[in-house]
Every structure is written in C-alpha cells, then in structure tokens.
C-alpha cells in the first residue's frame, strides 16, 4: 500500500497535480485540509505519523507536486531500508574543498505552469544526503522502528532536509533518489523564512558526521567543517529553459 499524504490549502492546485492525476491511481490519498488551522506542515505530518498503524509506504508531497508516471508502481519497487525522493544533493568531502553533487530529476514551473525548467543531476538514481521538501518517501517499518518524526520548529522550509540528516546522524539511515518523472509547480524566490530555517539547522548540526547541503540554493551548506571551500559539481545540475514540457 502507498499512502500519498499532502497538507492542502490550494485545493485547485491539489486537484490538478494529485487528486485528478491518473498517475496517482493505486495510491491512497490522505488529504489534510489546512485552510482553517494553517498549522506548520511538520505538525500535520507528525499527527499523521502518530496515527499510522498499518505497514505501508508513505509519500509526503506538496499539493503542487505532480508525478508524471504511475507512482505506486515505482514506489513498490524501492528498498524500504532507505529514504527516497526524486531530487537531492550529496556532499563529497575532499581534502582541499567539498563538492556538492546533485542527483535526480525534476521539472520546475511557476504555479501557472509557465517558464518550465528542467533540472537533472549527475545521476538519476544514487545516494544523497538530503531531498528537496517537495517529496519524501519512507516506509512505515523504519518510521515505527526508529520513531522518526519531523522537527516542528521548522514550519515549511528545510524540514525534509532535517528529516534526512536526523535519520542518518542518529540511526545511519541513508537516502537515495528514485527515478520518478515529476513536475514541481512552485518556482519562486527564496524567502526570509528559508534563511531562518537554514540558520536553525546550521546551529542544530554544528557538530555532525559530515557536511550537508540543500538543493535549494546549492551552496547553502550546514554541518561538518564550514571553513573549507565548497563548490557545485562543475558540469551539473543541467538546467535548461524549455518553451513547453516534454511530457
């Protein structure tokens, strides 16, 4: 079973991307109406996890995340001992400088579907440190075994990055990108809230096993040794403006 969990405020966007999307057939849609309460996403996700009893896959995704392939058929082939997502980054720590290597693939557009951008990493499938918050896939067996939860001090930004790092730092649970063709209808500028969240996790992981990064603003690193120079992988991510979506 695959449960597709979304905290929703824009129901029209949710309908277009998820509810009426034939690629979500076979998934159980868990729709959390946040129009009245407007609680942090992390609070709503944790409330769901607190009530989760049966063994299943859980896909946490934004209301504006649109899978372009049958989602359940992909998820059911994944290894339940890892965290999974469509796009993320891995920091290779080297003697003189650290290298941020993006992996995975996603189309990014504005809310209206215009100005699509294709982002492709070094590999489609591979190990990463963190995923973008648009989508996180986890099996209930490791949620139950380790008591995994989201940090409720993070309201909307960096909470998936934190989830991945906490799982690795505390329990050695690794993250891997999956080949999930998808579109994230949410292009825009980084807000002050994003940088506040980044500063929070920089303090949280001031002592950590390794250096980490977020795919949103690729040089925004945290953890490890911040004094070493850091660079993006020279040849990627491949970013290409498109006049129309290929799919």
C-alpha positions in Angstrom: 0.0 0.0 0.0 1.1 3.5 -0.8 -0.3 6.4 1.1 0.1 9.8 -0.6 0.0 12.5 2.2 -0.5 16.2 1.4 -1.2 19.2 3.6 -3.5 21.3 1.4 -4.5 24.9 1.3 -4.9 25.4 -2.5 -7.4 22.7 -3.4 -7.5 23.6 -7.1 -3.7 23.1 -7.4 -4.1 19.8 -5.4 -6.8 18.6 -7.8 -4.7 19.3 -10.9 -1.5 17.8 -9.5 -2.6 14.9 -7.4 -6.3 14.2 -6.9 -7.3 14.1 -10.6 -3.9 12.9 -11.8 -4.1 9.4 -13.3 -0.5 8.8 -12.2 -1.7 8.6 -8.5 -4.1 5.8 -9.2 -3.3 2.9 -6.9 -2.3 5.3 -4.1 -4.5 6.0 -1.1 -4.8 9.8 -0.9 -4.5 11.3 2.5 -5.7 14.9 2.2 -5.0 17.1 5.2 -7.2 20.3 5.0 -5.0 23.1 6.4 -7.2 26.0 5.2 -8.6 26.8 8.6 -5.9 25.7 11.1 -2.9 26.8 8.9 -0.6 24.7 11.1 3.0 24.1 10.2 3.4 21.2 7.7 5.6 19.4 10.2 2.9 19.4 12.8 0.4 18.0 10.4 2.8 15.3 9.1 3.6 14.2 12.7 -0.1 14.0 13.6 -0.5 11.6 10.6 2.5 9.5 11.7 1.2 9.3 15.3 -1.9 7.6 13.9 -0.2 5.3 11.4 -0.8 1.7 12.3 -0.5 -0.5 9.2 2.6 -1.3 7.3 2.8 0.8 4.1 4.8 3.2 2.0 4.2 6.9 2.8 4.8 9.6 0.2 4.8 13.1 1.8 4.4 15.6 -1.0 3.4 19.2 -1.6 0.0 20.0 -3.1 1.8 21.3 -6.2 4.0 18.3 -6.8 2.9 16.3 -9.9 4.1 12.8 -10.6 4.3 12.1 -14.3 4.5 8.3 -14.0 2.4 5.7 -12.1 3.6 6.5 -8.6 2.6 3.3 -6.8 4.3 1.1 -9.4 7.6 2.9 -8.8 7.4 3.2 -5.0 6.6 -0.5 -4.5 9.9 -1.5 -6.1 12.0 0.7 -3.7 14.1 -0.6 -0.8 12.3 0.0 2.5 15.5 0.5 4.4 16.3 3.8 2.7 14.6 7.2 2.5 13.6 8.1 -1.1 12.8 11.2 -3.2 13.0 12.5 -6.8 15.8 15.0 -6.4 18.6 15.8 -3.8 22.2 16.5 -3.2 25.3 14.7 -1.8 28.3 16.4 -0.4 31.6 14.8 -1.2 34.1 15.8 1.4 37.6 16.3 0.0 41.0 17.4 1.4 41.0 20.9 -0.1 37.3 21.5 -0.9 33.9 19.9 -0.7 31.9 19.1 -3.8 28.1 19.4 -3.9 26.8 16.7 -6.3 23.1 16.9 -7.3 21.2 13.7 -8.2 17.8 13.0 -9.5 15.5 14.8 -11.9 12.6 17.2 -11.8 10.8 19.8 -13.9 10.2 23.1 -12.1 7.5 25.6 -13.2 5.6 28.5 -11.9 2.1 27.9 -10.3 0.5 28.6 -13.7 2.8 26.0 -15.4 4.8 28.6 -17.3 8.6 29.0 -17.6 9.4 25.3 -17.1 12.9 24.5 -16.2 14.5 21.0 -16.3 16.9 20.1 -13.5 18.9 16.9 -13.9 21.7 15.8 -11.6 24.9 13.8 -12.1 22.8 10.5 -11.9 19.1 9.9 -11.8 19.4 7.3 -9.1 22.0 7.4 -6.3 22.8 8.2 -2.7 22.1 11.7 -1.5 22.3 13.5 1.9 19.1 15.4 1.6 16.0 15.8 -0.7 14.0 18.9 -1.5 10.8 19.2 0.6 8.5 18.7 -2.4 8.6 14.9 -1.9 9.8 12.4 0.7 9.1 8.7 0.5 9.6 6.5 3.6 8.4 3.0 4.6 6.4 2.7 7.8 8.6 -0.1 9.1 11.6 2.3 9.7 9.3 5.0 11.0 8.0 2.6 13.6 11.4 1.0 14.4 13.2 4.3 15.0 10.3 6.7 15.9 11.1 9.0 13.0 9.4 12.4 13.2 9.7 15.9 11.7 11.2 18.8 13.6 8.2 21.0 14.4 10.4 24.1 14.9 10.6 24.0 11.1 7.3 25.2 9.6 7.7 24.9 5.9 11.4 25.1 4.7 14.2 22.6 5.4 12.1 20.1 7.2 12.7 17.2 4.8 16.5 18.1 4.7 16.4 17.9 8.5 14.5 14.6 8.5 17.1 13.0 6.2 20.0 14.3 8.2 18.5 13.3 11.6 17.8 9.8 10.3 21.4 9.4 9.1 23.1 11.1 12.1 21.1 9.1 14.7 20.4 5.8 13.0 22.6 5.5 9.9 19.6 5.6 7.6 20.7 6.6 4.1 18.8 8.5 1.4 18.6 7.6 -2.3 17.0 9.3 -5.3 14.4 7.3 -7.2 13.6 7.6 -10.9 10.3 9.4 -10.6 9.5 11.8 -13.6 7.7 14.7 -12.0 6.9 18.4 -12.0 7.0 20.8 -9.1 4.8 23.8 -9.8 6.4 26.1 -7.4 9.2 28.3 -8.9 10.0 31.5 -7.0 12.5 33.4 -4.9 13.9 32.2 -1.5 12.1 33.9 1.4 13.4 35.1 4.7 11.7 32.1 6.3 14.0 29.9 4.3 17.2 31.5 5.6 15.8 31.5 9.1 15.3 27.7 8.8 18.7 27.3 7.3 20.3 29.1 10.2 18.3 27.0 12.6 19.7 23.7 11.2 23.2 25.1 10.9 23.1 25.6 14.7 21.4 22.2 15.2 24.1 20.3 13.2 27.1 22.4 14.2 28.6 19.1 15.3 27.8 16.4 12.7 29.2 13.3 10.9 29.7 15.2 7.7 28.9 18.3 5.7 25.4 18.6 4.2 23.6 20.8 1.7 20.2 21.7 0.3 19.4 21.5 -3.4 17.6 24.9 -3.0 20.4 27.3 -3.4 23.1 24.7 -3.9 25.8 26.5 -1.8 23.7 26.6 1.3 25.6 24.1 3.4 25.3 23.1 7.0 27.1 20.6 9.4 30.6 19.4 9.0 33.5 21.9 8.6 32.2 25.2 7.3 35.7 26.7 6.9 36.5 24.5 3.9 35.6 25.9 0.4 32.6 24.3 -1.3 31.6 24.1 -4.9 28.8 22.7 -7.0 29.7 19.9 -9.4 31.2 21.7 -12.4 29.1 20.2 -15.1 25.8 19.9 -13.4 23.0 20.3 -12.5 21.9 20.7 -16.1 19.4 23.5 -16.1 17.6 24.2 -19.4 14.8 26.6 -20.1 12.0 24.9 -22.0 9.2 26.5 -24.0 6.9 23.6 -23.3 7.0 20.5 -21.1 8.2 17.4 -22.9 5.5 15.3 -21.3 
